[in-house]
Each structure stands twice: as structure tokens, then as C-alpha cells.
């Protein structure tokens, strides 16, 4: 359970970072 929750947080963070990078470019 905790592993899945952490994985979701990592995926969400990665998506947010990718969106920010795309916005900058």
C-alpha cells in the first residue's frame, strides 16, 4: 500500500515537473 502511494506521488511530481519544463520551453 505505502509503495503504491509513494509511486503515485513520484509519478505526479514527474508529470508536474515535465509540465513546468514544457511551459518554460
C-alpha positions in Angstrom: 0.0 0.0 0.0 2.7 2.5 1.0 4.8 1.6 -2.0 1.9 2.2 -4.4 1.1 5.5 -2.7 4.7 6.6 -3.0 4.8 5.6 -6.6 1.8 7.7 -7.4 3.4 10.7 -5.7 6.5 10.2 -7.7 4.5 10.0 -11.0 2.5 13.1 -10.1 5.7 15.0 -9.3 7.3 13.9 -12.5 4.3 15.0 -14.5 4.3 18.4 -12.8 8.0 18.9 -13.4 7.6 17.9 -17.1 4.7 20.3 -17.5 6.8 23.1 -15.9 9.7 22.3 -18.2 7.5 22.4 -21.3 6.0 25.7 -20.1 9.5 27.2 -19.8 10.5 26.0 -23.3 
